[in-house]
Amino acid sequence: MIGGVHKSITEDSMYIGWLLVNEEYRKKGIGKGLMLKIEEEAKKLNVYSINLGTTEFQTKKFYEKLGYKIVFIKENDPRGYKSYSMIKKIKINEGR
């Protein structure tokens, strides 16, 4: 497996449960490509926002580069680190 992403949709919100890229394939645009595909799917489904969580030692900067904004910071989660709830609003098609 090279990579994958798991998502769920509740009403008009999409949640990314995990994004995984095999270590030997990282820094090749695969994660970005997966996220762009998810965003395209969200647009087709008229999803209002995509939400996800990460930690300071994982992929916070990666998601920020893709336009995700921090909406909540939890201290010491996991112990000694911060975790972040992030969101990106998706442009909704006209007529919704």
N, C-alpha and C positions, 0 to 999 in steps of 0.2 A: 504494500500500500504506500502510495506517495503522500496522500493527504485527504482530508475530508472535513466536513463541517456538519454539525447537528443543530437544527433549529426547530422551534415550535411556534405556532401562531395561536394567539388568544385574542379574539375579537379583532381589533385593528392594530395589534402590536405583535411584533416578531421578537423572539428571544433566541439568542445564540447561546446554546449550552456549552459547546466546545468547538474549537477550530484546531486542527492538528495537521502539521506538515512533518513528514519524516525528516529527521535531523540532517541526513545527507542531501536533502533537496531544499533546505532552507536558504533564504537570501536569493531566490531565483524567481520571485514574483508569484509563486503558487498560492500562498496565503492571500495575497492581494487579489489575485484572480478569483479565488473562491468567494471572497467577500463581495467583490463586484457582481458576481453571478447571483449571490443571495440578495443584494440590493436591487438588481433587475427583477428578480422574482417578487420582491416586496412591492415594487412599483406596479407590476402587473396585477397583483392582488389588492391594490389600493391600501396597503398597510401604512399606517400613520408614522410609526417609528420602529427602529430596531434597537433593542436593549441587550446589554451583555455585561459581564463582570470579569475583572482581571485583577492582578496584583502588581505591585511596583516592580517585582523581579521577573514578571512575565512579559506581556505584550502591550502595556499601556501606551508607549510611544507609537507603536505600530497602528493602533486604533486611532490615536489622535491624528496621525498623518492621513487617515482615511476620513476624517471629519467627525469622529465621535467625540462627544463632550462629557466631561465628568459631572455627574449630578449628585453623587454621594461618595464620601470617603469614610471608610471604617478603619479605625486605628487597631493595631495589634491583631490583625486577621489575615493570614496566620500570625502566630506569635512573632513579634519583632518586625512585622511588615504592615503595610497598608494595603487594603483592597479597595477597588474602585467599581462603582456602578456607572456605566456609561450609556449614552443614548445618541442616536442620530435620527433626526426627523427626515422623513422621506417625502419628496414632492408628490403630492397626491394628484392624480389625473383630474382634469376639469370635469365638472358635472357630477361630482360625488356629493 
